[in-house]
Structures are given as C-alpha cells and as structure tokens.
Amino acid sequence: MAEAQNSPTSGSAPAGGPLPVGSTTAGSIAVAAESTVATRMSAPPSFDVADFAVPHGREEEWRFTPLERLRGLHDGTATATDGGVKVAVEAPEGVTVETVGRDDARLGRAGVPVDRVAAQAYSAFEQASVVTVPKETVLTEPIRIAVQGEGGTAYGHQLVELGAFAEALVVIDHTGDAVLAANVDFVLGDGAKLTVVSVQDWDDKAVHVAQHNALVGRDASFKSVVVTFGGDVVRLHPRVAYAGPGGEAELFGLYFTDAGQHQEHRLLVDHNVPHCKSNVVYKGALQGDDAHAVWIGDVLIEAKAEGTDTYEMNRNLVLTDGARVDSVPNLEIETGEIVGAGHASATGRFDDEQLFYLMARGIAEKDARRLVVRGFFAELVQQIGVPDIEERLIAKIEEELEAAVG
C-alpha cells in the first residue's frame, strides 16, 4: 500500500500554505499525492462563461481531465438538444416542487461557477428545478430526483432549499445516456439537517460534469454521499461553504472505475466562518486498462475561521494492472487557532494479510477477494440510509467484482 499522510494538527498548526504530502509510483499503479493549492483556480468564480478561457489541459483544474472526451462542454461547441435529459421529482407532502426560469432570484445563492463548464451550464440552462422544504418540517420519506438521460445534450440547474430546523434526505439518481453539464445548489437554513445521495449510474457513453454547491447555515448539518459507477467521463465538483458558526459538513464518496472510464471528484470545503466542522471520506476501486480515477480534496481554513475541526481521507484499491489513480489532498491553513486539521491518501492492491487470514480459515481466494472489497466499501454504503439504494449499490458492487475477480 502506497500511502501519504499528515496527522491532525492542533492550535499550533502552521499558518499559511498547504501541508506537503509525498508522491509515489508503485509498479503499474500510478499514484500522485501532492499539495498544489488547487483552491487557487486559473480564473475567479463567475456566472458568465465569457470570463473563463477555453481550457487546454495545462491549467491546474483541468490537468487530469481528458478534454477531448467532454464532447464540447468545455469549449462552447456542445449545443443543447431535444431529448437531452428528463428530470422527475417525487416529494412527500408539504414539500414544494417548482420549475422556474433563469430570472428566479433564488438561483445561484449557494455558490458561483468556478470553471468554464459550470459557467457554461449556468449561462445555457433555460429552466431550473427548485425543491423547498419549509422551516421546521421533518420529512420521514426521501425526496427523489430522477435525472434520466435520453441520448442528447443538456444544461441543467437544480436547487434544494431547507428552511430553519427542517430535516430531509434527497436522492438524485442519474441514469441513461446523455451529455450533461449542471449546477446543483443546496441551501440550508439555521439548524437544518440535509442528507444528499447523488448516484451516477450512467450508461457507458455518458458524459457528466457538475458543480455541487452547499451553503450551510448556523448550527446546520450537511451530509453528501456521492456514488459513481457509470459513464465514459464523470467529473464532479462538490463545494461547501458556511453561512454561520456551528455548521457541520460530512462528504462521503464511493466510486468503481472500469476499463477506459475517467471518474474525477474535486472537492472544496471552505471554512470561512469560525467554529465549524468537516469530515471527508472517499473510497474507490479500479479495474481494467486505462481506468482512471482522480480525487482532489481541498480544505481551506481562512484566517477568520478560528475553532475549525477538519479531516479528509481518500483511499483507493486497484484490482488489476493498467489502472491509474491520482489522489491529491490539499490543506491550506491561514490561522493557528484551530481544533484540528489533517489529511491522508492511500492507494494499493489487496491487503495480503487480510487475504491470508480469510484463506487460512478455508475461504477460497476468489471469495476472499470479494469479501475484502465489500468490506472496503461497507462503511460508505451504510452512510446512504436508503434501503433500496443500498441494496442496488451492493448488487452493483457484486456485478463489478464478478468482472474483476471472476
């Protein structure tokens, strides 16, 4: 197991600049674990696509992405077509579901596009889906948003807003075939609690690029669970900022990257107010030639964010030769007055000791490998909290493992 790690720091943590981690290459497993201050993008955030130059792949935020496979989303040549995607929302009683135009003042409050594709999506969408949970409403059933690809190209925008002290669970399920660029906003009122499960179970040729923005109110709690299996190229950019002290954010992710797939998750947690917490855990498994997973984890602790407590971790399990992982945790600290901050990254093959332990008890090697991988993902599957989605994902993992280990 190739691993690079920084232990949590206390109030004496250095101010300014990231904490370095190492870079390793192990056999046919390509691993990058470094600190590049990726929070500093090549252009300032903007809603206007004209404020972003067409990327060429040399920019920090695009250096891992296969631009030639984005089907024109990055350079303005992708035109929305009829039959791009169909969005359907199922919500419990008491929840308001609306389709609004571009001029709705609620749109864009959670965050501003930080790259050209997100800005293109914001400039090009015609209608947005808005889901509102009134204050003090506690839902016992999930809100389900089905995004069904119908073979075309689409630009989208979705907003989920919770009033003060409301509680909800939202499942966003992406299936079918499409070329999709979208912005998804989550706005949490004071004391609200929101769990979002975003499933990317696309067909093999789909392209999906999206920026997820969460604005977490005072004493509010936000949990994101991102699950990525399908698609030719999936590039997601979850971002969290806080609107008041006492906010908590948990970002979990699970991905299984097959031969030829490119799956990229770029996260930013911006601790911009005092006394907030964040915890990030992403795990991935890869198999097959040219399977490529990218994880960029950025945590910024601003000078005014005293009392911050944060940790981020990425772990990857490579099942076959020919797969590549780029794992880049970044931690930038501008104040020494924090509770704790740390990050870790690890990539490797099966744990031989675990295999030996299982095989020594009469379990066949094939079954032992499957048990190790299932155990690797079990922690994150349990975070979903929706039984039918959990069962579906366990079945999907089994399907992937069947292909990987026979």
Phi, psi and omega in degrees: 000120175272126187221142172230133188209145168243133178284156178302146179250160181252204183297346180268014181300145180294146179263139175080131176084155184277161173272127185283147168228165191276177177233134187221143168234126184238104178058233180273001179268115177269124184232133171235128175220104189210175179239120187235006184050055183288355174293343179267096185281169183284346177214150179294153176303144182198148173278349186261119181298334180293344179279357181243131174288154175295124182290151179240000179096352178269346180289149181305316185283353182239002191292340179261347190273131176283089186302326183293346180258006180276000174059034175087003180295333186269343186239008176087002182271349178278119182251133179300141182235162171295143179074034177286288174222156174242128181249127178232134183242127172247123185225146177294166178300140181099345179268136179264129178240123183229153167247119188237165178272178184296336186274005180293125187293345181283341185283140175087002183284335185283335182176158182256142177305138184248359174215175188294323182293317178297320178292323176297318179297319181290325181284338190253343183290149181257322179224150180238151175263127181239124178244124184237127175253116184298160181302143176065012176271125179247110183275140177257351177237148182287153167273129182244124178245112181261121176251104185256115177287137182239024171096354183252196180248137185214152171240133186225164175212131178229143177229130172240122183234131177247131174288175182303131175064016173280158178223134182204157172237129183239130175248121175249114190245114181257121179221171178087201183235130179193164165248110191230130169240133187208158168242135179234122184249139174234122181240119183249123174289172181302131177074004181283159178227121182229130170246129179239127175247114180251115183252124176253091182243051185289163168291169190298330186263000185291151175235127185223117177234126185210149171248126177254124182243125177241127175247113190257121183285178180303128178058021178270161181232129180235128175235126178244132174236112181254125181236120184234121177238307192265187177095154172282310176228125173233123181228108183245144184230080176287136181223140181231135170224163186243138179262356180189162181293160177087000181285150178230140178225132173239126180239112179246148179211146179223128178218147179230109189257121181264176180307129177081348182280148171240117179236122187230126178237117183240115187247148170222125169248115182258102176279093187252359176223161184288158166058049174240162182235153171209149177217127183236126175223115175237136178228141180220153172235145183228148176206145173096159180297136175062019168290128186226118175246137178233130174230120176243118180244107181253128172235123178246124175251105183287163184302328182275357186267057177293150179079015180290143174228115187213149174207146177220145182214140174229130177229140183228139180241116182264120187268335182219168173291161174089000180261152182230138176235131169243115183237117188230094174273133180234133179226114182243120187241126181249003176216144177272354184270070182234162177280314180187152178202135178193168177206160181209149177216135180214139178220136178186186179267193178303148175282112183299325180295320178296317179298315181298317180301314182290317182292329178293344178256021171088008179272130180299150184303318179302313180290325179297318179297319179296320179295321180297316182292318178299319177294325178301322183265346190304319182304320184278324177300322180293342180285346186292310175078012177236106189306316183292326177290319178300314180297319179296320181287323175298319177296322179294318177298317178299319178298317179294319180294326178301320179287328186279314187245358176078000000 
